Amino acid sequence: MILVTGGTGLVGAHLLFKLVNNKEKVRAIYRNERKLSNVKSVFSCYTNNYESYFNAIEWVEADILNIPALTEAFENITHVYHCAAFVSFEPDKYQLLRKTNIEGTANIVNFSISNSIKKLCYVSTIATLGHETNPIAEDTNWNPEADNSVYAITKYGAEMEVWRGTQEGLNAVIVNPGVILGAGIWRYGTGVFFKKAKKGFKYYPSGTIALIAIEDVVTVMIKLMESNINNERFVLVSENWTYKDFLSALSKSVNAIPPKKQVNQRLLNLAWKLDWLVHKLTGKRRQLTKQIVHSLTTETIYSSKKIKDALSYEFKPINETIDFIGGQYLIQAE
């Protein structure tokens, strides 16, 4: 039986749909019962029979920090997809990020070892890669002295737990996707892009964004788990776009007007400082950080040559992905 952590998230839900469609026997962990509706929303983008797909999954309420609950979840499991994570770029969330991303992953690794799991697939991020080469690839080493985001730091720590597991006999693969585009979840994550596009973007930043379709992410994950490839990591980036092109394509997909003006970098630097000040004075959640502004204004290129060669795989065009998701947004969220 296959275990999927983070089953109610974008990656987890799409992975579950693919696994059930492949007639696999699947158990999934969920932490919040209200978020189970996310799964049905994702499934409904691809089938009218989404209830039967949902009911084919064995659902277990568990937190990856809850050892007794994980003991139950790991019974009779042979393969694990670890998709659960806490995503935040707010510096004051660092301790919570550490608990979920590093300690939680350590628990999954330890249970995988003690239960003699055949293979683990861990979903990381391109944020754990260094920036010393162009294009950036799997061998671009992480620089701990760089001004890394708190999210990147904890996801890197989680990767170290997976590599520690491989030293103790665990077979594992790590995928490092870029910005994952997928339909069905609109309140947070990349689904919010389409919501904001419908309201209208006035400006675009000067940098680039590394994009990947969710269908490619989960397909590659399954292919890697079914392969003889072990103890390797793979960058998953389909295309590198400018933010101007990306925001314009988002706008077009939801029948909105694209942005016309580039935002001034000096204004962005001022904006993140004002955002910090508002947070300190009012406690309001951060919307911008120094690291986010740097990402928005930097031209960075990522290479997925390794995974393409390893699996003879070709990614689907991002334009098609954006158009499909935009169409689903207009159906589901409008």
N, C-alpha and C positions, 0 to 999 in steps of 0.2 A: 504493500500500500504506500501511496505517496502522501507526504505531509507538506502543506503550504502554509507558511506563516504570513501574516499580513493579508489575509484573504479578502478583506473588504477594501483594500486600496486599489489604485489604478492597475498596477502591475499584477498584484495578486488576483484580482477579479478576472482580468483578461487571461491570465495563465490558467485559472480554474476552468474558464469556458473552453479553452483549447484542450485541456486534459480530459474534461468530460466528453467533449466532442470526439476525442481519440479513444473513448471507451475505457479510460483508466479508472482505477479505484482510488478515490481521493478523499483525504481528510483535510479540513481547513480550520485554522485557528482564527477566532474573532475575539475582540476585546470589548467592543461596544455593540450591543444588540441593535441599536438604532442604525448603525452603519451597514447592516445587512441589506438594507434597501439599495445601497450603492451597487451591490452585486447584481441585483435584479435589473437595475437601471442599465448597467453595462451589458448584461446578457441581452436585454431587449433591443439593443442596437444591432444585433446580429441574428436574432430569431424571435418569432412570435411565441415559441414554445419555451420561454425562459423559465417558467415555473418548474418544468420537469428537469431542466438542467440544474437549477438551484437545488432541487430536492434529491438529485443524484449525489450530492456532496454530503459527507459526514461532517457536520459542524461541531466544533468543540470550543466552548468558552474558556479562554486561557490568556494569560499575560505571559510574555516571554521572560518576565522577571519572577514569575510564580512557579517555584520548583515543583510542588505537588501537582499543579495543573499540567505542567509539561510532562510529568511522569505518565499521566493518563494519555496525553496527546501522542506520545511516542510509542505506544503499544502497537506492535506488529508493523511498524514502519520500516520501509527498506530504502526510500529515497526522500530527500528533503530539499525543498525550495525555500530559502529564507529571504522573504520579501519585506518583512516587517521592519519599519524604521520610523524614527521621529524626524521630521523635516522642519528645521527652523534656522534662520540666519541671525536671530536675535542673540546678542552676546549674553544677556542675562538668562538665557535658556540653556547655558552650557552644561550645568550639572544634570539637568533632565535629559539632554542629548547624550551625555556620557552613560547615564543609567540605561537608557533604551538601546542605543546603538552599540555601545561597547560591552556593557555587562550582559545585555540581552543576547547579543551575538555569542558571547562566551558561553552562555547557558546552552544555546542551540548547538554549538560545537561540542560541548561536553556531553550532552545527551546523545549526539550523533555518534561519538566515540564509544560511549558506554553501551549503546544499543546496537553496535556493529553495523551502522548505516552504510550502505554500499556506496553512496555518493551524495554530496551536498553541493547545491548551487547557491551562491550568495550574490544578491543584487547590490552592487556598490554604486559608484558614480564617477564621472570623469573629474570631479572636484578633488579626488585623491591623487591625481597625477601631477607631476611637476610641470613647469612651463619653460624649461631650458632648451627645448628643441622645437623645430618647426618643420613639418607638422608634429604635434604631440602624439605619442604612441605609448604602448605598454611599457617600454623601457625608459620612458622619461621619468626620472626619479623624483619622488616627493622631496620637497625642500622644507624641513621643519622650521627654518628661520624666516620663511616668507610670511607675508601678512595673510595667512589662511583664515577662512571663515570658521566659526565654531562648528558648523555642520561638517565641513570638510575634515576638520581635525578628528571628529568623533567617528566619521565613516572610515577614515584611515586607520584609526585604532581598532575598529571592527574588522577590517581586513587583516590586521596583525593577528587577531584571534583566530581567523580562518587559517592563516598560514601556520600558526602554532598548532592547530589541529592536524594539518598535513604532516607535521613533524612527528605527530603521535599516531600516525597510521591512517588518518582520514583521507579519503579521496574527495577532492573538491575542485570546483571551478568558480571563478569570479567573473562577473560581467560588469563593465564600467560604462553604462549608457550615458549619453548626453541628455538633453531635455527631451523627455518622453511625451509624445503627443498621442492621446487616446480619447475616445468618446465615453460618455456615460456618467461622469462625475464632474459636476459643474460648480460646486460651492467652494472648492479649493483645488490646489494643484494646477496643472496646465489647463484644465477645463475653464478656469477663471479667465484665461487669455481670450477665449471666445466671447465670454460675457462682457469683458471690457471692450473688445472690438466692436460689439454691437452698440455699446454706448458711444463709441467713437474715440479714436486716438488722434490727438492734435499734433503730437511730436514723436519723433523716433530718435534713439540714441545712435552713436556713431560706430558701435562695435559690431561683433559677429556673434552668432548663436549656433551651437552644435545640436542638430535635430535628429530624432529617430522615431519611427512609428512604433507604437506599442505592439502591433502584430509582429513586427520584426524582432523586437526584444524577446517576446515569449517563445517565438518559433526557434530562435537561436538558443535560448535556454534549454528547451526540450531536446534539440539536436545535440547540444553539448552533453547533456545528461545521458543520452543514449549512445554517445560515442565512447571511444577508448581514451579520450583526452582527459588527463587528470592534472591537478595542481598547476593550472595555467590561468591567466587572466586575459580578458579580451575587451578592447574598446569597441563600443557599439555606437557609432555615429554614421548616419546615412548621408547627410549633407551638411555643409557649413554655409550658413546664409548670413547676409547682413540683416541687422534689425529692421532696416527700411523695407527690404523685400519681405521679411517675415511678417511684420505688422500690416503691410499692404495686403499680403495673401490672406491673413486672418480676417481683415476687414471685408475683402471680396467674398469670402466664404459665408459671411453672415449678412451680405447685402448692405454693407456700411461703407462710409467714405474713408479712404485710406489717409494716413497722416501725410502732411505736406512739408513740414519744417523739421530740421534737425535741432535737437535740444543742445544748448550750450553746455559744455563740460563744466565750466565754472559755476553755472547755475546748479548743476547736479551736485557738485561738491558742497555748495552752500546748502542745498536741500537736505543732504544727509546729516549735516551738522545741526540744522534746525530741527530735523526729525529727532535727533538725539536729545536736543534740549527739551522738546515737547514731551518726550518719553520721561525724562528726569523730573519735569515739573508736574506732569499729570498722571504718569503711569501708563499712558497709552502705548499700545504695542508698536514696535518699530516697523516702519514700512521700507525704509532705506538704510543701508549701512555703507561704510566706506568700501567694503569688499564687493557689495552689489554694484555700486557705482563703477568700480574698477572693471567689473565684468561687462557692464553695459557699454563701456567706452573703449574696450580693448579688442583688437582683431586677433583672434586665436583660431588656429586650424587644427583639427583632430583627424587622425588616420585610422581607418578600420581595416587596413590591408590584412592584418593577421587573421581576423575571423573570416574574411572573404576567402583567403587562401586555405585555411584549415577546413572549412565546410563547403567550399565552392559555392558560396552564398552571395546572392545579389539582393540588395535592399529595394523596397518599393519606393517610388518617387514621392517626395515629401509634398509636392503640390497636390497629388491625389489624396494623400492622407488628410491634409488640411481641408480640402473641399468636402470630404466625407464627414469629418468631425463637425465642420460648420453646418452641414445639412442636418446632422443629428441634433445639434444644439437648437436649431430652429424648430425641430419637431418636438423635442423633449422639454426645453427650458423656456420657450417663448409663450 
